[in-house]
Amino acid sequence: MKIKVNGTELFFDVYGAKLNILDDTVIEKPTMIVLHGGHGFADHTLYVEFWSQFSEMVQVVFLDQRGCGRSDQATSEEWDLAHWGEDLFQFCKALDIKKPIIAGVSMGGHVMCEYIKQHPEHAGGLIFCNTEARFALDDVCDILRERGDAAAAEACYEQYTKPTEKSLQHYLKKCIPHYARNPYTHQEVGRCQGQLAVFQHYCKTQIRHLDYSAELKKIQCPTLLLAGEISPFHPPIRATEMTEMISSNLVELQIIKEAGAAVYKDEPEKSRQVVEQFLKQFIR
């Protein structure tokens, strides 16, 4: 399905009913919106297997973000966090989704940070999965070198400082294998409708300056941080850093042992249990 918001058409898909119909009453379920990462590589289809399993608890909405997947491709001037963050708010407004639970993976978490900056009172719950509010390229490269892969560190630094078609190919070859012990398969990634120009533009104009640390103080709702213990690209130190900026009575940090990015690819059952327990607080 598509809906026009904020000057563009966004594709979304829904898993689970909004209403839980019982014998003597009808209960409205919370809505969880899942924001994909990998802008330019991925669309929402990469995330359905894990996140759709919570559709009995909450209505799960998957959103292809502007320029990605089945949403309008837009123009490069619109491939930025300011547009993506406002798109999320306007999407909820158009569909009358109140107090949504927002789950963002990787770059989806960056979009969440912008959304919080613009509309800190809007969300009912937040799940940051394998993501960060502050990008520290040197830290990522140091971890790769410590693991004995200087070539991956060089490819990573090259892609995030001077992105070209050549640097992107090096990144895909050298860096993607470090994401997880059980990464997304070629078939899973291949079925996504990608536009690599979006990722290149993001590397050139957005990620090197990513720092929403101060904005996290605006969070007003329960927040779960999911990090992978062995993830070099989303190191757990970034998640720990985020918890220090969020009110202690609102935040929960779960570092999943022996997991990379995404945590649920390496440790699916543990990840399911953590998310399920977090979601229980929103169920009436």
Buried (B, 14 or more C-beta within 10 A) or exposed (E): EEBEBBEBEBBBBBBBEEEBEEEEEEEEBBBBBBBBBBBBBBBBBBBBEBBBBBBEBBBBBBBBBBBBBBBBBBEBEBBBBEBBBBBBBBBBBEBEBEBBBBBBBBBBBBBBBBBBBBBBEBBBBBBBBBBBBBBBBEBBBBBBBEEEBEBBBBBBBBBBEEBEEEBBEBBBEBBBEBBBEBBBEEEBBEEBBBBEEBBBBBBBBBBEEBEBBEBBEBBBBBBBBBBBBBBBBBBBBBBEBBBEBBEEEBBBBBBBEEBBBBBBBBBBEBBBEBBEEBBEEBEE
